[in-house]
Amino acid sequence: MSLLRARCPDCRTLTAVALGPDYQCHSCGREFHAGLVRVPRAWGTGGESMAEAAWMELPYPEAGVVEESSLAEQSVALAAALPGRPLVLGGCCCAHIGAVEGLAARGDTLALVWIDAHGDLNTPSTSPSGNAWGMPLRMLIDGGAVSPEHVALLAARNLDPPEAEFIERNGIQAGDDAVSRALAGADAVYVALDCDSVEPGELDVFMPEPGGLRLDELRRILRDVSERKRVAGAGLTGLVDAEANEPKLARLVSALGL
């Protein structure tokens, strides 16, 4: 993965050059506000279709592909070589771990807006399935990359009892005004979007859950986040590979100002 050059989505050549957190293609002149990092891995049983979704086409320069053989190696590799402003495409929600750790290591106080039908707050001892993709938010909090008071959990509607207890006990922001409370005192924000947060049928996702957000609601949330705080990066996970997803995802990312 290169921190300086990326593959322009239009020219298909390594002509997009990093200019701070942005990119400009020296061939076609197009400018971009994020570098795409693909993470085609799903750390759990039966997640192959979710991993394949990392190869969908998005209109951002491809800065790299991270496909390590263990979750620990994946997180280290991603954190070490993030572009200035990453757009991560998974894969499962474990792709957010390295991104958040890498951004937090830059020294800013980082807020985290986690939009997901599930809590992702289990541990190996509380998880009903044992799948690591149900644990990444807990890993980030327990590892100190982000403080619970700077975490907003949105659209969660399928929580295991230990997850609900952890939210209450640790002060994770949920409910009305969760985003405002999580962003207070932070320098920047990372938005982790598991696309099962949306109402089934809005996007093609790996694990649909009824009662989710409409795409127009989600765009308003993302726009509101970008207007309140500098967006340090974002990630899209929980999808399946479907061409119909691609323009919808591009519009969601655009709502973040990327």
Sequence and secondary structure as in RCSB ss.txt:
>XXXX:A:sequence
MSLLRARCPDCRTLTAVALGPDYQCHSCGREFHAGLVRVPRAWGTGGESMAEAAWMELPYPEAGVVEESSLAEQS
VALAAALPGRPLVLGGCCCAHIGAVEGLAARGDTLALVWIDAHGDLNTPSTSPSGNAWGMPLRMLIDGGAVSPEH
VALLAARNLDPPEAEFIERNGIQAGDDAVSRALAGADAVYVALDCDSVEPGELDVFMPEPGGLRLDELRRILRDV
SERKRVAGAGLTGLVDAEANEPKLARLVSALGL
>XXXX:A:secstr
  SSEEB TTT SS EEEETTEEEETTT  EES EEEEE    STT HHHHHGGGS  SS EEEE   SSHHHHH
HHHHHT  SSEEEEESSTTHHHHHHHHHHTTS  EEEEEE SB     TTT SS  GGG HHHHHHHHTSS GGG
EEEES  B  HHHHHHHHHHT B STTHHHHHHTT SEEEEEEEGGGB TTSS BSS  SS B HHHHHHHHHHH
HHHSEEEEEEEESB   TTHHHHHHHHHHHTT 
